[in-house]
Amino acid sequence: MTTLGDVLAALEAAYPPATAESWDAVGLVCGDRAEPVSKVLFCVDPVESTVDEVLEVGAQLLVAHHPLMLRGVTGVPADDPKGGLVHRLIRAGVALYTAHTNADAANPGVSDALADALGLRVTGPLVPADEGADTGIGRIGELDHPEPLRDFARRVAEALPTTAWGVRAAGDPDRPVRRVAVCGGAGDSYLTAAARAGVDAYVTADLRHHPAGEHLAAGGPALVDVAHWASEWPWCGQAAHVVRTALGGTVEVLVSTRRTDPWTVGVTSRTGGSQ
């Protein structure tokens, strides 16, 4: 019998909780480590739709990248949105586990999964955890052949799940791109690191207007901005592979395809608007 503890041991070997940032909230949210597990669902966000899904597929464990309760709470009443999810999971005998910044920093981790989806050969971390370490935030990788930024942006759009946010690129559309930095999730705090790395383009999520403009004005690499959820979704497949491999196929693993990106409408003006 495979238990919840067995599955968590596999996940924590791949994504050690001790490597999470001090402000983060990772680990087991609810569940009994002694209970049996035969099916696991992996997702980015533990929200109503993925809780619906884990109950529908009959899994005993939901593994999420984003924490349900990142900020401290004093209670989980059923009439609170997050508390209500906890009650639903417990009533159904479903455990919830989170691997967040520990999965970001791991090797392989979130950014490795993003790089792999884009067809990049990873050469090292963007921001190493320690001098000479192969763990850390973000990854630097290379394409087999250079391609114009406009084509690279199309590559990114076709590699990741479709969202209303879509994919945006900043820089000369004809700029050759071969060496690329990636960071799953919000990565504009690493714009300076991308510039110092000497890459041709930087792929991440949640880029802001002023930092992006200042980065380009200073001669930094081209930018490719994607939806936060889409940038981290490839990790779900990686984490599922970790469990499948570690437990010899004794546990069925599923990856949620439900889009939990909060944006639902993307509109472009027919006239192009004012300049």
Buried (B, 14 or more C-beta within 10 A) or exposed (E): EBBBBBBBBBBBEBBBBEBBEEEBBBBBBBBEBEBEBEBBBBBBBBBEEBBEBBBEEEBBBBBBBBBBBEEEEEEBEEEEEBBBBBBBBBEEEBBBBBBBBBBBBBBBBBBBBBBBBBBBEBEBBBBBBEEEEEBBBBBBBBBEEBBBBBBBBBBBBEBBBEBEBBBBBBBEEEBBBBBBBBBBBBBBEBBBBBBEBEBBBBBBBBBEEEBBEEBBEEEBBBBBBBBBBBBBBBBBBBBBBBBBEBBEEBBBBBBBEEBBBEEEEEEEEEEEEEE
